[in-house]
Amino acid sequence: MPEFESVRTTAEAIGRISCIKTGEEIGLLYRWDNGETQAALYEDAVLTTLDCSAHSGEPDVGAKRG
């Protein structure tokens, strides 16, 4: 039987995501029990998730800001 190392079973909220312009909370950041992180953004009272497991934990300081 194959083993799945990246199987997610539980997640813990580890941070709040805030709009840099208004300071309003727009989502939550979760860490899964396998170490992956995932952002969950609010959109008209519906939670939208973004899988961040393929992204580095380091910010892109050269990114253009709007």
N, C-alpha and C positions, 0 to 999 in steps of 0.2 A: 504494500500500500504506500503510495507516494506521500511524502511529508511536504507541507506547505509552510515555509518559513514566514511568508508575508501575510498570513491569515490574520485579519483584524477581528478581535472579539469585543474589546471594551476600549472606550476612549475617555479621557479626562480633559475638561476645559482648562487650558493653561494660560489664556490671555484673552483680553477684549480687543477688538479691532475698532478703531475710531477714525472718523473722517478727519483728515488733516486740515480741512478748511473750516468745519463747523464744530469739531470736537464731539459730534454725535456718535454714539455707539452704532456701528453698522454690521457687527458680526462677532464671532468667537473663533478662537484658535484652539484646536484639539490636538492632543498627542495620544496616539493609539498605543496599545500594550506592546506592539512590535517596534516602537520607536518612530514610526512615520507620523508626520503632522498633516493636518487637514484644516483648511479655513472654511468656515460656514458663515456666509453673508446673508443678512436679512434683505429681502426684496419684497416690499408691500406685504409684510407680515408672513411671508413664505421664506423658509430657510433654503438657501442655495449653497451647495457645497463645492469647493474647489480642492482637488487632490494636489497636495504640495509635495508628495513623496519624492518626486523626481527633481525638485528644486533644492538648491543649496540653502542652508540656514543663514548664510551671509547676505546682507543687503547689497543691492547693486547701486553703489554710490555714484556711478556714472550715468544712471538712468535719468532720462529727461522727465521733469516734473511739470505738471500742467496747472 
